[in-house]
Amino acid sequence: MTIEFKVEVVAKETISPSSPTPDQLKNFKLSIFDQLSPILYISVLLFYTSDVSVSPPHHRSSRLKLSLSRALAHFYPLAGRIRDNLHIDCDDGSGAEFVEAKVNCPLSHILNCPCPALLRKLLPIDTESPEASTGRLLLVQANTFGCGGLAVGVCVSHKIADASTLSTFIKGWSAAALHGEVNAGVEIPPLDTASAQFPPLAELAATSTVVVLPKVRCTTRRYVLDPTEITPLAASEAVPEPTRVEAVAALMWRCVARATRKNDPGRRSLLSQAVNLRGRLPKPLPETTVGNFVGGFQVEIPPQAEESEMELKKLASNMREAKREYFENYTPRLSGGGVSCMAVVEAATKFGMLINSGAVDFYNCSSWCGLGLHDAADFGWGRPAWVSLAGVEYKNSIVLVDARDGDAVEVWLTLSDADMDALDADEELLRFTSLNPSVSGLSIP
C-alpha cells in the first residue's frame, strides 16, 4: 500500500566552486548536441540507510556541501547559467542550489513500497521545469528521514548533461567527499572537448529545441525482472546472444504495443533506442567526456502486424540490425566540424518530427544499465541502498536501470493513463515482471 509522506524544506543555500573559475574558462561554449537537447532536468535519487553513530545528519549535510563545492571547481559549467542557447556564463555567482529537507516518515515506508509519483517530492525541482535552460543547472536536495536515513536528489540540466555525464559528476562528487579529490574517483577530460569537436551553431541561438517531448496525463510504473529469463526467448539464429538491454526492451515494447493497440488498432509502433555515442565516434571519446553525446536508432512494428512479427526474437533481431545500420551509416558522419553539426541537426529534426507527428505510437527507450552508481556513489557512509528514478510526465518513456544486486533490471515505464490501464491485463508482462516490489536485500530501519 502506498503511503503518503510530507517533505518540509528547512534550508536552501547556494554552493559555489571552491576555487574561482579562471577568466579564460568563464565563457563555456555549448556543443551542437547540447543546443538540441530537450529542456528538462536529468534526475536521480540516492537512498542511504541510517548509521547515526558514524555520521549524524548534520555532519552528512556538511560533507555533502563541502565536497559539492570541490566538485564544482572541476565541473565549473554546472555553477553557471546558459545564455542564448550558445554558451554558459561561468561567473561562479550563480552556483548550485543545495536544499535541506525533512521527511515525516521512516525510510522503510518508501523502500518497502516505492511510489514513482511521490518520489518526485524528494527532488529539488520539477524535472520538466523550463528553468533547465534559464535557471540553475544543478540542484541537490538532501532529504533526512526520522529514522536517520537519507535520500539525495540530484537534478542536472539536460542542456549540459546526459545520463553518462550525470554519472560522471556523481562519481567525482562522491570521490571528493570520500577522498578529498575529484580525480580520485574518475578521470575527466577537458570540459570543452564536446564543443571543440561539435561547435554550436549561431542560428540556433535563443531558439527552442527541435525535440519537444509530449506531455499528457500519464502514469509511471516500476517493474523489476530477471533478464536471464528473457534473453533465451529473444535469441535467434541472427542474434544468438542478445544483450539484456535488447531482450528487456523487446519485451517491454512488445507488451506495450499490444496494449496500446487495444485502444487504437492498426497504428504503427516505433521504438527509438538511445545510444551513447562517445565510444562510437570516428574519433572515440572517453566515457567520462562531459556533455550530451546521445543518438538513437528506430525500429518499427508495422500496422496490422501478425503475432510472428512481434515475437521477442524477431524484435531483438530487428533492433540489432537497426543498430548496426545506424553505426555504419550515421556515426561515420560525426568526425567533427560543420558538416558533422548539420548531420546532428538533421537527425534531431527527424526525431522531433516523428515524436510529435501523432501519426505513430512513438516509444523512447534509454538504458542507464552499467553506469555504476550503486558502487560509486559513496560519500563516506557506504554505497546507496537504492538508486532510483522518479515519475515523469512524458508519455511513452521506457528507462532501464540496474537493480541493487547488479543482476536484475528495473524498468521505469510512463504511459498515458488509458494505455497503462490496458497494459494491466497483459499476462506476459505479469509472468516475467514484478510490479513495484520492495527494495530487497536491505536492513531497513
C-alpha positions in Angstrom: 0.0 0.0 0.0 1.3 3.4 -1.0 1.9 5.7 2.0 1.8 9.5 1.5 4.6 11.4 3.1 5.3 15.1 3.7 8.6 16.8 2.8 9.5 20.0 4.7 12.2 22.3 3.3 14.2 23.6 6.2 17.1 25.4 4.4 18.4 26.5 1.0 21.9 27.5 0.2 23.9 28.5 -2.9 27.1 26.4 -3.3 29.9 28.0 -5.3 33.1 26.3 -6.6 35.8 26.0 -4.0 38.2 27.9 -6.3 37.4 30.7 -8.8 36.9 29.7 -12.4 39.8 31.2 -14.4 38.9 34.1 -16.7 39.7 32.1 -19.9 37.1 29.5 -18.9 34.2 31.7 -18.0 32.6 31.6 -21.4 31.9 27.9 -21.9 30.5 27.1 -25.3 27.7 24.5 -25.6 28.1 21.8 -28.3 25.6 21.3 -31.0 24.3 18.2 -29.1 23.7 20.4 -26.1 21.9 23.1 -28.1 19.5 20.5 -29.4 18.8 18.7 -26.2 15.3 18.9 -24.6 14.6 21.5 -21.9 14.4 19.3 -18.8 16.4 18.1 -15.9 18.1 14.7 -15.7 17.5 13.4 -12.2 18.4 10.6 -9.9 17.7 9.7 -6.2 20.4 8.1 -4.0 19.0 6.4 -0.8 21.1 5.6 2.2 20.1 3.8 5.4 20.8 5.3 8.7 24.0 4.9 10.7 23.8 7.9 13.0 26.7 6.7 15.2 29.1 7.0 12.3 27.7 10.0 10.5 24.9 12.2 12.1 22.6 14.0 9.7 24.2 17.4 10.2 27.7 16.0 9.5 26.5 14.3 6.4 24.9 17.6 5.1 28.2 19.5 5.8 30.2 16.8 4.0 27.9 16.9 1.0 28.1 20.7 0.7 31.9 20.9 1.1 32.5 18.1 -1.4 30.0 19.6 -3.8 31.9 22.9 -3.7 35.1 21.0 -4.5 33.4 19.1 -7.3 32.1 22.3 -8.9 35.7 23.6 -9.2 36.2 20.8 -11.7 32.7 20.8 -13.2 32.5 24.6 -13.3 29.8 25.0 -16.0 27.3 23.5 -13.6 27.7 26.6 -11.4 26.8 28.9 -14.3 23.8 30.0 -16.4 23.0 29.3 -20.1 23.0 32.4 -22.3 21.2 32.4 -25.7 21.4 28.6 -26.1 25.1 29.2 -27.2 27.2 29.3 -24.1 27.3 29.1 -20.3 28.3 32.2 -18.3 30.6 30.6 -15.7 31.0 33.6 -13.4 30.7 31.4 -10.2 28.0 33.7 -8.9 25.0 31.6 -9.8 26.3 28.4 -8.2 24.4 25.2 -7.5 21.3 25.1 -5.2 21.5 22.9 -2.1 18.2 22.2 -0.4 17.9 20.5 3.0 14.6 18.9 3.8 13.0 16.6 6.5 10.6 13.8 5.7 7.9 12.8 8.2 8.3 9.0 7.8 10.9 6.4 8.2 12.9 5.4 5.0 11.4 2.0 5.2 7.9 3.4 4.2 9.3 4.4 0.9 11.6 1.5 0.2 9.0 -1.1 1.1 6.6 0.3 -1.4 8.1 2.9 -3.7 5.7 5.2 -5.5 7.2 6.8 -8.6 4.9 9.9 -8.4 5.6 10.5 -4.8 9.3 10.2 -5.3 9.2 13.5 -7.1 8.8 15.2 -3.8 12.4 14.3 -2.9 13.8 16.2 -5.9 14.8 19.9 -5.6 12.8 20.9 -8.8 10.3 19.6 -11.3 12.2 17.7 -13.9 10.0 19.4 -16.6 10.8 22.9 -15.4 11.8 25.5 -18.0 14.5 26.6 -15.5 16.6 23.9 -17.1 17.5 26.4 -19.8 17.2 29.7 -17.9 18.0 29.0 -14.3 20.3 26.9 -12.2 21.9 24.0 -14.0 22.5 21.9 -10.9 20.2 21.4 -7.9 20.6 19.0 -5.0 18.1 18.1 -2.2 19.3 16.2 0.9 16.2 14.6 2.5 16.6 13.4 6.1 14.1 10.8 7.4 13.0 10.5 11.0 15.0 7.2 11.3 18.2 8.9 10.2 18.0 7.6 6.6 19.0 9.9 3.8 17.8 10.4 0.2 19.9 12.7 -2.0 18.0 14.0 -5.1 20.2 15.4 -7.9 18.9 17.3 -10.9 21.2 18.4 -13.7 20.0 20.3 -16.8 19.8 18.2 -19.9 21.2 21.1 -21.8 24.7 20.3 -20.4 24.4 16.7 -19.3 23.1 13.3 -20.4 22.9 10.2 -18.1 26.5 9.4 -18.6 27.6 12.9 -17.6 25.3 12.8 -14.5 27.0 9.5 -13.5 30.5 11.1 -14.1 29.6 14.1 -11.9 28.2 12.0 -9.1 31.3 9.8 -9.1 33.6 12.8 -9.0 31.5 14.4 -6.2 31.5 11.3 -4.1 35.2 10.9 -4.6 35.7 14.5 -3.3 33.7 13.5 -0.2 35.4 10.2 0.4 39.0 11.1 -0.6 39.1 14.8 -0.8 39.9 14.8 -4.5 37.5 14.6 -7.5 40.1 12.9 -9.7 40.4 10.0 -7.2 37.1 8.7 -8.5 37.1 9.5 -12.2 39.4 10.9 -14.8 37.8 13.9 -16.5 38.9 15.1 -20.0 38.9 18.8 -20.7 35.3 20.0 -20.4 35.4 21.8 -23.7 36.0 18.6 -25.6 32.5 18.4 -26.9 32.2 22.0 -28.2 35.7 21.8 -29.7 34.7 18.9 -32.0 31.0 19.9 -32.4 30.8 23.7 -32.1 27.4 25.4 -31.5 25.5 26.9 -34.4 24.7 30.6 -34.1 21.4 30.1 -36.0 20.2 28.0 -33.0 20.8 30.9 -30.6 17.7 31.8 -28.4 15.6 29.2 -30.2 13.6 26.4 -28.6 14.8 22.8 -29.0 13.6 20.8 -32.0 12.6 18.0 -29.7 9.6 18.7 -27.6 8.6 15.6 -25.6 4.8 15.1 -25.4 3.1 15.7 -22.1 -0.3 14.3 -21.3 -1.9 12.8 -18.2 0.5 9.9 -17.5 1.3 7.2 -15.1 4.8 6.0 -14.3 5.3 2.4 -13.0 8.3 0.5 -11.9 8.8 -3.1 -12.9 11.6 -5.5 -11.8 12.6 -8.5 -13.8 15.4 -11.1 -14.2 17.0 -10.6 -17.7 18.2 -14.2 -17.7 14.6 -15.4 -18.1 14.1 -13.2 -21.1 17.3 -13.4 -23.1 16.8 -17.1 -24.2 13.4 -16.2 -25.6 14.9 -13.3 -27.6 17.8 -15.4 -29.0 17.7 -16.4 -32.7 20.0 -17.5 -35.5 20.5 -13.9 -36.4 21.2 -12.8 -32.7 22.3 -15.9 -30.8 23.3 -13.9 -27.7 21.0 -10.8 -27.3 22.1 -8.3 -24.7 20.0 -7.9 -21.6 19.0 -4.4 -22.8 17.9 -5.8 -26.2 15.9 -8.6 -24.6 14.2 -6.4 -21.9 13.5 -3.5 -24.3 12.0 -6.0 -26.8 9.7 -7.5 -24.1 8.5 -4.1 -22.8 7.9 -2.8 -26.3 6.0 -5.9 -27.4 3.7 -5.8 -24.3 3.1 -2.0 -24.6 2.5 -2.1 -28.3 0.0 -4.9 -27.8 -1.8 -3.0 -25.0 -2.0 0.4 -26.9 -3.5 -1.3 -30.0 -6.4 -2.3 -27.9 -7.3 1.4 -27.7 -6.3 2.3 -31.2 -5.8 -0.7 -33.6 -3.8 -0.5 -36.8 -1.3 2.1 -35.8 2.5 2.0 -36.5 4.5 1.4 -33.4 8.0 2.8 -33.3 10.7 2.3 -30.7 13.6 4.7 -30.5 16.6 3.2 -28.6 19.0 5.8 -27.2 22.7 5.0 -27.6 25.8 6.6 -26.1 27.9 7.9 -29.0 31.2 8.6 -27.1 32.9 5.4 -28.0 31.3 5.1 -31.4 32.6 8.4 -32.9 35.2 8.3 -35.7 37.5 9.8 -33.1 36.3 8.0 -29.9 36.0 10.0 -26.7 36.4 8.8 -23.1 33.2 7.7 -21.4 33.7 10.5 -18.9 33.5 13.2 -21.5 31.1 15.8 -20.2 28.1 17.0 -22.3 25.4 15.3 -24.4 26.5 12.5 -26.7 23.3 10.6 -27.3 22.0 9.3 -30.5 19.3 6.8 -31.3 18.1 4.3 -33.8 14.5 3.4 -34.6 12.7 0.1 -35.1 9.1 -0.3 -36.3 6.2 -2.7 -35.7 4.1 -2.1 -38.8 0.3 -1.6 -38.7 -1.7 -4.8 -38.6 1.4 -6.8 -37.7 0.9 -10.5 -37.3 1.9 -12.2 -34.0 5.0 -13.6 -35.7 6.3 -10.1 -36.4 6.0 -9.3 -32.7 7.9 -12.3 -31.3 10.7 -11.4 -29.0 13.4 -13.0 -31.2 12.1 -11.0 -34.2 12.0 -7.7 -32.3 15.5 -8.3 -30.8 16.8 -9.2 -34.3 15.3 -6.1 -35.8 16.8 -3.9 -33.1 20.3 -5.4 -33.6 20.0 -4.8 -37.4 18.8 -1.2 -36.9 21.7 -0.5 -34.5 24.2 -2.0 -37.0 22.9 0.2 -39.8 22.9 3.3 -37.5 26.5 2.9 -36.5 27.5 2.1 -40.1 25.6 4.9 -41.8 25.3 7.8 -39.3 28.2 7.8 -36.8 30.9 8.0 -39.6 29.5 11.4 -40.4 30.4 12.6 -36.9 34.1 13.3 -37.4 33.7 16.9 -36.2 33.2 20.3 -37.7 30.4 22.0 -39.6 29.4 19.0 -41.8 29.0 16.9 -38.7 27.0 19.5 -36.9 24.5 19.6 -39.8 24.2 15.8 -39.6 23.3 16.1 -35.9 20.7 18.8 -36.7 19.2 16.7 -39.4 18.9 13.6 -37.1 17.4 15.7 -34.3 14.9 17.3 -36.6 13.8 13.9 -37.9 13.5 12.6 -34.4 11.4 15.6 -33.3 9.1 15.3 -36.3 8.5 11.6 -35.5 7.9 12.1 -31.8 5.5 15.0 -32.3 3.7 13.9 -35.5 0.9 11.9 -33.8 0.9 9.5 -36.7 2.7 6.7 -34.9 2.9 5.3 -31.4 6.4 6.5 -30.6 8.3 5.0 -27.6 11.5 6.5 -26.4 13.8 3.9 -24.6 17.0 4.6 -22.8 19.3 2.4 -20.7 21.1 3.5 -17.5 22.4 0.0 -17.0 26.2 -0.1 -16.5 26.6 3.4 -15.2 27.9 2.0 -11.9 26.2 4.4 -9.4 25.4 1.7 -6.9 29.1 1.1 -6.4 30.5 4.6 -6.9 28.1 6.9 -5.0 29.7 6.5 -1.6 30.1 9.9 0.2 31.6 8.3 3.3 28.6 6.3 4.8 28.6 3.4 2.4 27.1 2.6 -1.0 23.5 3.6 -1.6 20.7 1.2 -0.5 18.9 2.1 -3.7 19.4 4.2 -6.8 16.2 5.2 -8.4 14.4 7.5 -10.9 11.1 9.2 -10.2 7.8 9.6 -12.1 7.8 11.8 -15.2 5.1 13.5 -17.3 6.4 12.5 -20.7 4.4 9.7 -22.2 5.8 6.5 -23.8 9.0 6.6 -21.9 10.9 3.4 -21.1 14.1 3.6 -18.9 16.1 0.6 -17.8 18.2 0.8 -14.6 20.4 -1.6 -12.8 18.8 -3.1 -9.7 20.9 -3.0 -6.5 22.0 -6.6 -6.8 23.5 -5.9 -10.3 21.7 -8.8 -11.9 18.0 -7.7 -12.0 16.8 -4.8 -14.1 14.3 -2.1 -13.1 12.1 -0.8 -15.9 10.5 2.7 -15.3 7.6 2.9 -17.8 5.5 6.0 -18.4 2.3 5.7 -20.5 -0.9 7.6 -20.8 -3.5 6.5 -18.2 -5.6 4.7 -20.8 -2.7 2.7 -22.2 -1.4 1.8 -18.7 -4.9 0.5 -17.9 -4.8 -1.7 -21.0 -1.3 -2.9 -20.1 -2.6 -4.1 -16.7 -4.2 -7.2 -18.3 -1.1 -8.3 -20.2 -0.3 -11.8 -19.0 3.1 -12.0 -20.5 4.2 -8.9 -18.6 2.8 -10.2 -15.4 4.6 -13.5 -15.9 8.1 -12.0 -16.3 8.0 -8.9 -14.1 7.2 -7.9 -10.6 5.2 -4.7 -10.3 6.9 -2.3 -7.9 8.3 -4.8 -5.4 10.0 -3.6 -2.2 13.7 -2.8 -2.4 15.1 -6.1 -1.3 18.3 -7.1 0.4 18.3 -4.3 2.9 18.4 -3.9 6.6 15.9 -1.1 6.7 15.2 0.8 9.9 
